[in-house]
Amino acid sequence: MLNLILCDDDPFTLRLVTALVEAAIQKSGVQARISCIASSGSELLAFLGRSSGPFLYFLDFDLGKEELNGIDLVKQIYQKDAAAKIVFVTSHTEKGMDILKSGIQAFGLIEKTPDQKAMISEYSRYLNMAAGQGGEAVPAQEAVLRLPLGIDETAELPVSQILYVDSVKSIPHAICYHTFDGSQITVRDTIEHALELLGDGFIRCHRSVVVSKQHILSLKNGLLKLSNGESVTYALGKRREILAACSAKEGR
């Protein structure tokens, strides 16, 4: 059973999110329940003070001027719930880079949209992801890449959140890491070195693309469909190797 916590400082949005998450629970078929509906970070933390996790959180990133911002709130959540899975829900998808730079390990990011069907699908996706991990904590020693962004500036990127890496055609000797939540980090490096860093969980599907094996859904017309809905190209000569990797994943 997944236990969920919802938090948004806008009463209307909080009621809407509650309804959407309840619909997502029905759609996904995941055994889950909403344990806390909080209108502020302080209310959420008070609940954690009298409750034990782990919880899956759907949090508004910006809780208003009088409240902790999303990153500071999550740091306090992790002190009380080390197994927390945090999904930020925000109208500002550019916040993804701030999250990565902060060093916190968010489970994902959902963009607020008027399209309620799309929102339900997004909530369902994260419910399924969390359920697929058995509702357990992300291992404390999870592999993390530390990517250089500039002088004395790095971003910590959990390997489990990396969807694929591709070459950047417009920048010589540069590659881009794409994460499950849609964030992107461009660094000076090579595809060969990226594959070396990422290890056996990834496969080079094209001379300019490395992809996570666990996120491959299907192969069709020279494209790999990935678990977040994106597609990347693959070399036809790699088809057999990719199919073998997918078969091994399903057999685990």
Phi, psi and chi 1 to 4 in degrees:
 res  aa     phi    psi   chi1   chi2   chi3   chi4
   1 MET       -  123.2  173.2   71.2   72.2      -
   2 LEU   -84.8  132.7  -72.4  175.5      -      -
   3 ASN  -105.6  126.3  -68.6  -62.6      -      -
   4 LEU  -110.3  147.4  -45.2  179.9      -      -
   5 ILE  -125.9  128.9  -66.7  179.4      -      -
   6 LEU  -112.7  139.9  -44.5 -179.2      -      -
   7 CYS  -146.6  124.1 -175.0      -      -      -
   8 ASP  -155.9  139.1 -163.1  -63.7      -      -
   9 ASP   -83.4   -8.5   66.4  -33.3      -      -
  10 ASP   -96.7  119.6 -179.7   73.6      -      -
  11 PRO   -58.2  -42.9  -23.9   33.6      -      -
  12 PHE   -63.7  -46.7  172.8   80.1      -      -
  13 THR   -62.1  -39.2  -58.8      -      -      -
  14 LEU   -64.2  -40.6 -170.2   55.5      -      -
  15 ARG   -64.7  -40.7  -71.3 -165.5  -62.7  -88.8
  16 LEU   -65.2  -45.7  176.3   60.5      -      -
  17 VAL   -60.3  -41.2  166.8      -      -      -
  18 THR   -58.8  -46.0  -58.6      -      -      -
  19 ALA   -64.1  -41.1      -      -      -      -
  20 LEU   -66.6  -40.7  -65.5  175.6      -      -
  21 VAL   -67.5  -40.1  170.2      -      -      -
  22 GLU   -61.5  -39.3  -71.4  174.0  -16.9      -
  23 ALA   -65.9  -37.8      -      -      -      -
  24 ALA   -66.0  -37.5      -      -      -      -
  25 ILE   -61.1  -43.6  -67.8  172.0      -      -
  26 GLN   -65.6  -42.3  -67.0  -64.2  -40.7      -
  27 LYS   -66.4  -43.3  176.0 -179.1  178.5  179.2
  28 SER   -75.0  -27.4   66.2      -      -      -
  29 GLY    75.9    6.6      -      -      -      -
  30 VAL   -74.9  140.8  170.1      -      -      -
  31 GLN   -75.9  103.7  -66.3  -65.1  -50.4      -
  32 ALA  -149.2  156.0      -      -      -      -
  33 ARG  -146.9  150.0   65.1 -175.8  176.2 -167.7
  34 ILE   -85.3  116.1  -60.8  174.4      -      -
  35 SER   -93.8  -25.9  -60.1      -      -      -
  36 CYS  -151.0  133.4  175.1      -      -      -
  37 ILE  -119.5  105.9  -59.0  172.4      -      -
  38 ALA  -112.3  140.8      -      -      -      -
  39 SER  -101.2    4.6   58.9      -      -      -
  40 SER  -158.4  161.3   67.6      -      -      -
  41 GLY   -64.6  -38.2      -      -      -      -
  42 SER   -65.5  -37.9   56.2      -      -      -
  43 GLU   -64.9  -41.0 -175.3  179.0  -14.3      -
  44 LEU   -62.5  -47.1 -172.7  159.3      -      -
  45 LEU   -65.4  -34.4  -66.9  172.2      -      -
  46 ALA   -63.6  -40.0      -      -      -      -
  47 PHE   -61.9  -43.6  172.1   80.1      -      -
  48 LEU   -64.5  -28.0  -70.4 -178.6      -      -
  49 GLY   -65.6  -20.5      -      -      -      -
  50 ARG  -120.6    9.6   57.9 -178.6 -174.4  -88.3
  51 SER  -135.2  152.4  -52.6      -      -      -
  52 SER  -110.3  142.0   58.3      -      -      -
  53 GLY   -88.9 -160.0      -      -      -      -
  54 PRO   -82.3  158.7   30.7  -35.3      -      -
  55 PHE  -127.6  154.6  -65.2   99.0      -      -
  56 LEU  -101.3  123.9  170.9   62.3      -      -
  57 TYR  -108.5  135.9  -59.9   72.1      -      -
  58 PHE  -115.4  105.5  -68.0  107.1      -      -
  59 LEU  -116.5  136.0  -57.7 -178.2      -      -
  60 ASP   -66.5  136.5 -175.9   19.7      -      -
  61 PHE   -71.5  -40.8 -172.3   88.4      -      -
  62 ASP  -111.3  108.7 -173.4   -4.7      -      -
  63 LEU   -99.9   21.0  -66.5  171.8      -      -
  64 GLY    96.2  163.5      -      -      -      -
  65 LYS   -65.7  -28.0  -65.4 -179.5  179.7  179.1
  66 GLU   -87.4   -0.1  -56.8  -57.4  -39.9      -
  67 GLU  -116.7  165.0  -76.2  -72.9  -28.1      -
  68 LEU   -61.8  144.9  -64.0  167.6      -      -
  69 ASN   -75.9  170.9   66.5   33.4      -      -
  70 GLY   -56.8  -41.5      -      -      -      -
  71 ILE   -67.0  -46.1  -69.7  171.4      -      -
  72 ASP   -65.1  -37.7  -69.8  -24.5      -      -
  73 LEU   -63.4  -43.5  175.5   58.4      -      -
  74 VAL   -63.5  -37.1  169.0      -      -      -
  75 LYS   -59.9  -38.7  -70.7  177.4  180.0  177.7
  76 GLN   -73.5  -34.2  -66.6 -159.5   29.5      -
  77 ILE   -61.2  -44.3  -71.6  172.3      -      -
  78 TYR   -63.4  -27.1  -80.0  139.5      -      -
  79 GLN   -67.7  -29.2  -67.4  175.2   10.9      -
  80 LYS   -99.7  -27.0  -62.7  175.6 -179.9  -68.5
  81 ASP  -137.6   84.9 -178.5    5.1      -      -
  82 ALA   -63.6  -21.3      -      -      -      -
  83 ALA   -94.9   12.4      -      -      -      -
  84 ALA   -59.4  141.7      -      -      -      -
  85 LYS  -115.4  115.7  -70.6 -177.4  172.7   67.9
  86 ILE  -105.8  123.0  -49.8  -68.8      -      -
  87 VAL  -116.2  117.1  178.5      -      -      -
  88 PHE   -81.4  137.3  -76.4  115.4      -      -
  89 VAL  -117.6  116.6 -175.2      -      -      -
  90 THR  -149.4  154.4  178.7      -      -      -
  91 SER   -85.5   -9.1  -58.6      -      -      -
  92 HIS  -114.4   86.5  -53.2  -74.4      -      -
  93 THR   -66.8  -17.7   53.6      -      -      -
  94 GLU   -66.2  -13.2   70.8  -84.8    7.5      -
  95 LYS   -65.9  -15.0  -63.9  -67.0 -174.4 -179.3
  96 GLY   -55.8  -39.9      -      -      -      -
  97 MET   -67.3  -38.7 -178.7   59.0   73.7      -
  98 ASP   -60.7  -39.5  -66.0  -25.4      -      -
  99 ILE   -63.1  -45.8  -65.4  168.2      -      -
 100 LEU   -63.2  -42.3  -68.8  172.8      -      -
 101 LYS   -65.9  -28.6  -71.6 -178.5  179.6  179.5
 102 SER   -69.8  -22.2   73.1      -      -      -
 103 GLY    90.5   -9.1      -      -      -      -
 104 ILE   -75.2  152.5   65.4  170.4      -      -
 105 GLN  -106.4   84.5  -63.6 -175.0    8.8      -
 106 ALA   -72.3  147.1      -      -      -      -
 107 PHE   -76.2  -26.2 -167.7   57.6      -      -
 108 GLY   174.8 -176.3      -      -      -      -
 109 LEU  -145.1  132.7 -175.6  147.0      -      -
 110 ILE  -118.4  132.4  -66.3  175.0      -      -
 111 GLU   -87.1  127.9 -179.2 -178.8    4.3      -
 112 LYS   -67.3  134.2  -70.0 -179.5  179.6  177.7
 113 THR  -148.5  151.0  170.0      -      -      -
 114 PRO   -67.0  -14.9  -19.6   32.6      -      -
 115 ASP   -77.5   97.2 -173.4  -18.8      -      -
 116 GLN   -66.7  -33.1  -65.9 -170.8   12.6      -
 117 LYS   -63.1  -40.6  -71.8 -174.9  178.1  179.4
 118 ALA   -65.1  -40.8      -      -      -      -
 119 MET   -64.1  -43.9  -67.3  -70.2  -70.0      -
 120 ILE   -60.2  -40.6  -69.5  170.9      -      -
 121 SER   -62.4  -39.9  -66.7      -      -      -
 122 GLU   -66.4  -45.3  -76.2  -65.6  -76.9      -
 123 TYR   -61.3  -41.6  -74.7  119.4      -      -
 124 SER   -60.9  -40.9  -62.2      -      -      -
 125 ARG   -59.8  -44.5 -179.4  161.5   62.7   88.0
 126 TYR   -73.1  -32.1  -77.5  109.2      -      -
 127 LEU   -61.4  -44.1  -71.1  171.5      -      -
 128 ASN   -66.1  -39.9  -80.6  -57.5      -      -
 129 MET   -61.8  -47.5  -75.2  176.6   61.0      -
 130 ALA   -64.6  -41.0      -      -      -      -
 131 ALA   -65.7  -34.9      -      -      -      -
 132 GLY   -65.3  -23.3      -      -      -      -
 133 GLN   -93.2    9.0  -65.9 -176.3    6.4      -
 134 GLY    73.5   13.0      -      -      -      -
 135 GLY    69.4   14.9      -      -      -      -
 136 GLU   -91.7  165.2  -59.7  173.1   -4.5      -
 137 ALA   -68.1  148.3      -      -      -      -
 138 VAL   -66.9  129.7  175.4      -      -      -
 139 PRO   -54.0  140.6  -23.9   33.3      -      -
 140 ALA   -62.5  -29.3      -      -      -      -
 141 GLN  -100.7   29.1  -61.5  -58.6  -44.6      -
 142 GLU   -56.1  138.4  179.1 -176.6    8.6      -
 143 ALA   -62.9  131.9      -      -      -      -
 144 VAL  -130.8  132.8  174.3      -      -      -
 145 LEU   -92.6  137.1  -68.5 -172.7      -      -
 146 ARG  -107.5  105.1  -71.0  172.9  174.8   80.8
 147 LEU   -99.2  130.1  -56.7  175.4      -      -
 148 PRO   -74.8  125.3   27.4  -33.5      -      -
 149 LEU  -101.4  -21.5  -58.6  178.1      -      -
 150 GLY   174.9 -167.8      -      -      -      -
 151 ILE   -64.5  121.2  -60.6  174.7      -      -
 152 ASP    57.5   28.1  -62.5  -33.5      -      -
 153 GLU  -135.7  124.9 -174.8  179.3   14.5      -
 154 THR  -134.2  162.0   61.6      -      -      -
 155 ALA  -123.0  134.7      -      -      -      -
 156 GLU   -94.2  123.5  -68.1 -169.6  -11.6      -
 157 LEU  -125.2  110.4 -173.5   56.7      -      -
 158 PRO   -60.1  131.9  -22.1   33.3      -      -
 159 VAL   -59.5  -33.4  171.9      -      -      -
 160 SER   -65.3  -19.3   64.0      -      -      -
 161 GLN   -91.4   -6.7  -67.6  -65.5  -50.7      -
 162 ILE   -82.8  124.7  -60.7  171.3      -      -
 163 LEU   -88.7  -52.8 -160.6   65.6      -      -
 164 TYR  -160.0  167.4   65.7   97.4      -      -
 165 VAL  -130.3  134.5 -172.7      -      -      -
 166 ASP  -137.4  161.3   60.8   -0.1      -      -
 167 SER   -73.3  146.2  -62.2      -      -      -
 168 VAL   -99.9  109.7 -179.5      -      -      -
 169 LYS   -65.9  -30.5  -64.9  179.7 -179.5  179.4
 170 SER   -83.4   -9.3   59.1      -      -      -
 171 ILE  -128.2  117.7  -54.7  175.2      -      -
 172 PRO   -60.4  138.0  -21.0   32.6      -      -
 173 HIS    56.8   39.8  -48.3  -63.1      -      -
 174 ALA  -127.9  147.0      -      -      -      -
 175 ILE  -130.8  161.1   58.9  175.1      -      -
 176 CYS  -125.9  127.0 -177.7      -      -      -
 177 TYR   -89.5  125.9  -73.3   82.1      -      -
 178 HIS  -109.6  128.6  -59.7 -101.9      -      -
 179 THR  -102.4  166.5   67.3      -      -      -
 180 PHE   -59.6  -33.5 -168.1   89.5      -      -
 181 ASP   -86.8    4.3   62.2   21.8      -      -
 182 GLY    97.8   -3.3      -      -      -      -
 183 SER   -72.2  156.2  -59.0      -      -      -
 184 GLN  -136.7  140.2  -61.2  179.1   12.3      -
 185 ILE  -131.4  121.8  -62.3 -178.8      -      -
 186 THR  -102.1  131.1  -61.9      -      -      -
 187 VAL  -136.8  161.2  -62.7      -      -      -
 188 ARG   -81.3  111.2  -63.8  -80.3 -176.1  173.8
 189 ASP  -172.4 -177.0 -154.9  -14.6      -      -
 190 THR  -120.1  156.6   64.6      -      -      -
 191 ILE   -60.8  -39.1  -74.5  -69.1      -      -
 192 GLU   -59.3  -44.5  -69.6   80.2    6.3      -
 193 HIS   -70.2  -37.0 -172.0 -130.1      -      -
 194 ALA   -59.8  -44.8      -      -      -      -
 195 LEU   -62.5  -38.5 -177.8   57.4      -      -
 196 GLU   -63.0  -41.5 -179.4 -178.9  -24.6      -
 197 LEU   -69.1  -37.9  -68.3  174.7      -      -
 198 LEU   -78.8  -32.0  -67.9  168.9      -      -
 199 GLY    87.6 -161.1      -      -      -      -
 200 ASP   -70.0  -15.8  -67.3  -21.3      -      -
 201 GLY   -75.6   -1.6      -      -      -      -
 202 PHE  -124.9  155.6  -71.7   74.5      -      -
 203 ILE  -136.0  143.2 -173.7  170.9      -      -
 204 ARG   -85.1  104.9 -169.8  168.0 -175.7  175.6
 205 CYS   -92.5  -10.9   62.0      -      -      -
 206 HIS  -158.0  158.2 -173.3  -87.3      -      -
 207 ARG   -60.4  -21.0   60.0 -169.8  175.6   90.5
 208 SER  -116.5   11.8   61.4      -      -      -
 209 VAL  -140.1  132.7 -177.5      -      -      -
 210 VAL  -118.7  133.4  167.2      -      -      -
 211 VAL  -130.1  149.0   65.7      -      -      -
 212 SER   -72.3  126.5  169.4      -      -      -
 213 LYS   -61.5  -38.6  -64.5  177.0 -176.0  177.2
 214 GLN   -70.2  -17.3   70.2  172.8   -9.2      -
 215 HIS   -99.4    3.0  -72.4  -60.1      -      -
 216 ILE   -79.6  126.3  -61.4  173.2      -      -
 217 LEU  -101.1  -43.6  -67.4 -177.2      -      -
 218 SER  -160.0  164.2   63.4      -      -      -
 219 LEU  -121.5  131.5  -62.8   76.5      -      -
 220 LYS  -162.2  130.1 -172.9  175.9 -178.6 -179.8
 221 ASN    52.6   42.2  -61.2  -32.6      -      -
 222 GLY    77.7   10.8      -      -      -      -
 223 LEU  -125.2  143.2  -67.0  175.3      -      -
 224 LEU   -98.8  125.0  -62.4 -178.4      -      -
 225 LYS   -88.3  129.7 -175.7  176.7 -179.4 -179.4
 226 LEU  -105.3  166.6  -53.4 -179.6      -      -
 227 SER   -69.8  -14.1   57.2      -      -      -
 228 ASN   -98.3    7.6   73.3  -24.9      -      -
 229 GLY    98.1  -12.9      -      -      -      -
 230 GLU   -76.7  165.4  -70.1 -170.4   58.9      -
 231 SER  -132.9  146.0  -63.5      -      -      -
 232 VAL  -131.0  155.9  -62.8      -      -      -
 233 THR   -78.3  152.2 -172.1      -      -      -
 234 TYR  -136.8  152.9   72.3   90.6      -      -
 235 ALA   -79.6  134.6      -      -      -      -
 236 LEU   -57.8  -31.6  -66.2  179.2      -      -
 237 GLY   -68.2  -13.9      -      -      -      -
 238 LYS   -94.8   -2.8  -69.0  -79.4 -171.7  176.5
 239 ARG   -56.2  -48.0 -179.5  179.9  175.7   85.0
 240 ARG   -63.5  -41.7 -177.0  172.4  -63.6  178.1
 241 GLU   -64.1  -40.6 -177.7 -178.9   -6.6      -
 242 ILE   -66.5  -43.6  -64.5  167.8      -      -
 243 LEU   -60.8  -39.7  -72.2  171.8      -      -
 244 ALA   -64.2  -40.6      -      -      -      -
 245 ALA   -64.3  -41.1      -      -      -      -
 246 CYS   -66.7  -39.3  -68.3      -      -      -
 247 SER   -64.5  -39.2  -62.7      -      -      -
 248 ALA   -64.9  -38.3      -      -      -      -
 249 LYS   -63.6  -44.4  174.9 -173.0   69.0  173.3
 250 GLU   -70.1  -26.1  -67.1  171.6   -1.8      -
 251 GLY   -81.7   -9.3      -      -      -      -
 252 ARG   -74.7      -  -74.4 -159.6  -65.3  -91.8
